[in-house]
């Protein structure tokens, strides 16, 4: 089954979308990297990463905004997140 990568909006290089299950592994890799997470409160566990993705999916469903998953359009590679959250 192919997951939906429908973009909510795009820039010249990036696609912004709601979260899909296949984002969990690459996001966990980002969340567990000490250098990447230097200015975040802490490194996240895999369980915390899953909870984050689920929370963002629900927030988008309920409110229409969240930290959006971001893909590099040229490769469709997930590269991180950006957006607004409460």
HELIX and SHEET records of a PDB file:
HELIX    1   1 UNK A   23  UNK A   31  1                                   9    
HELIX    2   2 UNK A   46  UNK A   63  1                                  18    
SHEET    1   A 4 UNK A   7  UNK A  10  0                                        
SHEET    2   A 4 UNK A  14  UNK A  17 -1                                        
SHEET    3   A 4 UNK A  67  UNK A  72 -1                                        
SHEET    4   A 4 UNK A  77  UNK A  83 -1                                        
END                                                                             
